[in-house]
Amino acid sequence: MTRLLVVDDSPLMRRLLGVIFEAEEDFTVAFARNGEEAIEQLHAFQPDVVTLDVHMPGMDGFECLDRIMVEKPCPVVMVSSLTAEGAGETLQALELGAIDFIPKPAGAVTLEMDMLAPRLLEKVRAAATARLRPSLRLADRVRARSGSAMKRRHIVPGQRPVRVPVPAGVAGPQGLVLVGTSTGGPQALDALLGPLPGDFPWPILIAQHMPATFTGPLARRLDRLCALEVRELDAPSALTPGVWVARGDADLVIRKQGKVLIGSPAPSDPAHRWHPSVDRMVRSAMNLLPAAQLIGVLMTGMGNDGAAAMAELRAAGGRTIAEAQETAVVWGMPGELVKAGGAEVVAPLERIAERLIGLLPCE
């Protein structure tokens, strides 16, 4: 039985979420009206997973999340607005340790909640089984236990790493790196891109399951944190070296214009369940380039998106990396690739960048 704590200052939202989860046989549900009650329930109810609203009077969602991750870490799913402001807040919450987020209805709340219920159940069930990194907020936990005053943590981006400009007239890329992530992906992308050098020679394409309002802020945040230039692919673009984040609520497809590879957002294909679709992105690349010029990287995420296409890529002679179970927040997508026999390399998150560089062909 999964013990779920629903934290929301809205009586309507608490009631609607309660109806959804209490109708399932595998949930026991408790409620909190604000952050202070949530911290009390954290110790009294001892939930396996928490859904947490961002905007609450008194202790808001950020401070509450901060307290949870320091005092008694457990998986947290944020209830977030699908707006530009909500996207920035959600990314901040993911940095603080939240596992995932769910959209907060903006229109006819009851009708929208009925439509969201299947995905909501899926996300919360996945979060309840998620693996929190033992090192997550470790220094903060040690300070709290030693009696230091705990203050709300503000995320301040560091100085942008040194960029290596791409010389004019350089020949087009010899290959592509194709990355797929979902639940837990933003933190995994930090770990993948952070160690890569600014002169990494191949374009890196990322399909992270997110709504369209979130992928632009995600790209801008990653751009501040790594030496490579990171852009959201929101219009057809020549794939030059750097990082390209697929636009949310769409798919990323690749085509050729002469000898130039073009990445384009395309309407999401209903044949694929998750978007941006990793499977569609990988197969699109395989239609244009020899398998030897492609490297697939599949990291944390629920479901199996990308596993079938990357297994096909490996069988055709391409290179593939799957995140190891020991570090994946949810070992769904990479686990399915391993089970299919399609992972050439299985590596913990902190080693994936190193292994990726090692798979590049020698000059």
Sequence and secondary structure as in RCSB ss.txt:
>XXXX:A:sequence
MTRLLVVDDSPLMRRLLGVIFEAEEDFTVAFARNGEEAIEQLHAFQPDVVTLDVHMPGMDGFECLDRIMVEKPCP
VVMVSSLTAEGAGETLQALELGAIDFIPKPAGAVTLEMDMLAPRLLEKVRAAATARLRPSLRLADRVRARSGSAM
KRRHIVPGQRPVRVPVPAGVAGPQGLVLVGTSTGGPQALDALLGPLPGDFPWPILIAQHMPATFTGPLARRLDRL
CALEVRELDAPSALTPGVWVARGDADLVIRKQGKVLIGSPAPSDPAHRWHPSVDRMVRSAMNLLPAAQLIGVLMT
GMGNDGAAAMAELRAAGGRTIAEAQETAVVWGMPGELVKAGGAEVVAPLERIAERLIGLLPCE
>XXXX:A:secstr
 EEEEEE S HHHHHHHHHHHHTSTTEEEEEESSHHHHHHHHHHT  SEEEEES  SSS HHHHHHHHHHHS   
EEEEE SSHHHHHHHHHHHHHT  EEEE   SSHHHHHHHHHHHHHHHHHHHHT    TTTTHHHHHHHHTT   
                 TT    S EEEEEE TTHHHHHHHHHTTS TT  SEEEEEE   HHHHHHHHHHHHHH
SSS EEEE S EE  SEEEEE TTEEEEEEEETTEEEEEEEE  TTSSSSS HHHHHHHHHTTS GGGEEEEE S
BSS TTHHHHHHHHHTT EEEEE TTT SSBSHHHHHHHTT  SEEE HHHHHHHHHHHS   
